[in-house]
Amino acid sequence: MTLISPGKRNTQEDQRGISTMALSVWNYCVPLAIITAACLVNTARCQAVQAENVTVLEGGTAQISCRLQNYDGSIVVIQNPRRQTLFFNGTRALKDDRFQMVLFTQRLVRITLTNVSVSDEGGYFCQLYTDATHHQVATLSVSVPPETPTVEVKQEAVEGGEAELTCVSPRSKPATTLRWMRNGREIPGVVSQQDNGKTFSVSSTIRIPVERKDNGAALNCEAIHPALSGQKRVRHYRLDVYFAPTVRIVSPTGILREGDSLSLTCSITGNPLPRDITWSKINDTLPERAEISGPTLQISRLSQSHNGTYLCQAQNNYGRAADHYTLLVYENVSVTTMAPTTPPTQPTSTPPTTSLLKPKSRFLDPEDPGAVVETHSAVPYAVIGGVLALLVFTVICVLIVTIWCSVRQKGSYRTREPILAWY
């Protein structure tokens, strides 16, 4: 092993650096010396070169053209923006397979560059070496169209509050234009732009008040860019508004009698929709025959022992709600009304027998479980009142007729008594 002193190590490193620099000078200066020598020898008339600027989409293929005038076979050199020689006449000088010489004539020299990136931007030199050096620069511009923007939720939309949404286009060149749209109308947003070197990132933030009715509203974030040729990149977004649940019990109509079946459905709204639904009976336990299937409570073969108030409750992270239903089960009771006795001379009619439904008379109030509230019969009061009125009217009529007949009989007796005395 040979030990190298620090001084020698530095000397060797310097020599390597000098060698690398000399190699670079050789690669670039030798062609130039050859070109210069050729220009000194050539005494042809003045020649000229023209270059064309090019704009291409990132990832596409660029065609860089150099137009020649009065070309007599002099040397043509094409260099990239870093002044590295790409082609020396028709010969490749730089090992980059993306560059291809596709045309070399006395009037036009054309090369192509595939899979273009923003790092390829800049001026490409078309140089013609004669007795005087002629060169033109073809500027290559790379346009980066935006991808479909993304939507970020900065603040959740809660009923009665505000929603904060940000639309982001992370990369474009030139900077893209973002706008928020709702029902064909633009929503003004706060736009911010960041320079990432040769590309730009753009964002647009909006804050909008939200209510329950806004849940599911359609919002669009549109990206507009010259490279899209009038088209737009659109991100569709559905507004998600969170709110407390509402509960409503859907109950059957009509009168429930003993032996019937009861089915109650708890209709619930809310965002998020509550998953846990609780059925209970105020101040009591649920009947043994009660069956719960999701939001539905079913009780078969009802009896008056099932009377009471049933409660459905639901909750989510934003609140809770409940609704109650009071169950009254009726039994059939026959009530017969007897007409009073009337004289044989006055016919009367006897009202028909009426069937009434008799409920339990008292139950617990759902709002105040400690209070007792009188229940009301489901039989229409007008029918009962009519029957009672008819009975009273009949009794009065019978009394009037009886009294009238009695008075008449007494009058007839007093009228006959003097006549008998005369005789």
HUPE-V751694 format. One record per helix or strand of 3 or more residues. SS is the DSSP state (alpha for helix, beta for strand). FROM is the first residue (numbers start at 0). TO is the last residue. Records with the same first field share a line. If there is no record, write none. Layout:
SS->FROM-TO + FROM-TO
//
This chain:
alpha->5-40 + 117-119 + 211-213 + 225-227 + 303-305 + 380-421
beta->47-50 + 53-56 + 61-68 + 74-78 + 84-87 + 98-103 + 107-112 + 121-128 + 132-143 + 149-154 + 161-172 + 176-181 + 184-186 + 189-194 + 199-208 + 217-223 + 231-237 + 240-249 + 261-270 + 276-280 + 289-292 + 295-298 + 307-315 + 318-326 + 328-334 + 353-357 + 361-363 + 371-373
//
